[in-house]
Amino acid sequence: MASIWERLGEAAGYAIGAAIFGPAAAIARRERRIMRRAFHGWLDEIDAERLRPRAKGMARRTGSLRGAEPIPFEAELAPFEKRARVDVALALGRDVTAFASKPFAGMVHIDETSLDDASAKELAIEIQHSALGKLETFTLDLRRDRVVLDVAAPRDVETWIAIEKALAMLVETWTQRWTSYR
């Protein structure tokens, strides 16, 4: 948590920047700051470790999702693109792949999969009924060894926590189901 002096200095800096660069730049910086605070607020809560970012301006951390057992993951925030990615470790016994997406205000679709049609529909329903289904838009890439969620960066800690819980629940469910999948 930043001290009062840090916040005052930051506010003064943004006010000076707004006067020099214009209101649009100030609004964009404020939006990026809100995304970063939400991202780091969630990850600080679960004691995630900072990693070196892949590119300038990005934030990257690793930790464990809070499920029945800790589930390792890596999260990355690209505030200039307003995107976030969560890469969760998964250990399935068989080669199961699926690419799910949810367009703006739509239903979850399974675009590519190695599953049969009934299992693909069940997978889409599971994702839709989880907290991920409440998100505006996302893509989810399910592979034998990992699940990669690419989402528009949430602007509050509560949404990040809901994403964490949904991913933990889905990973645990899929691990139990497809460890013996034929």
Buried (B, 14 or more C-beta within 10 A) or exposed (E): EEEEEEEEEEEEEBEEEBEEEEEEEBEBBEBBEBBBBBBBBBBEBBEBEEEEBEEEEBBBBBBBBBBEEEBEBBBBBBBEEBBBBBBBBBEBEEEBEBBBBBEEEEEBBBEEBBBEEEBBEBBBEBBBEBBBBEBEEBBBBBBBEBBBBBBBBBBBBEBBBBBBBBBBBBBBEBBEBBEEBE
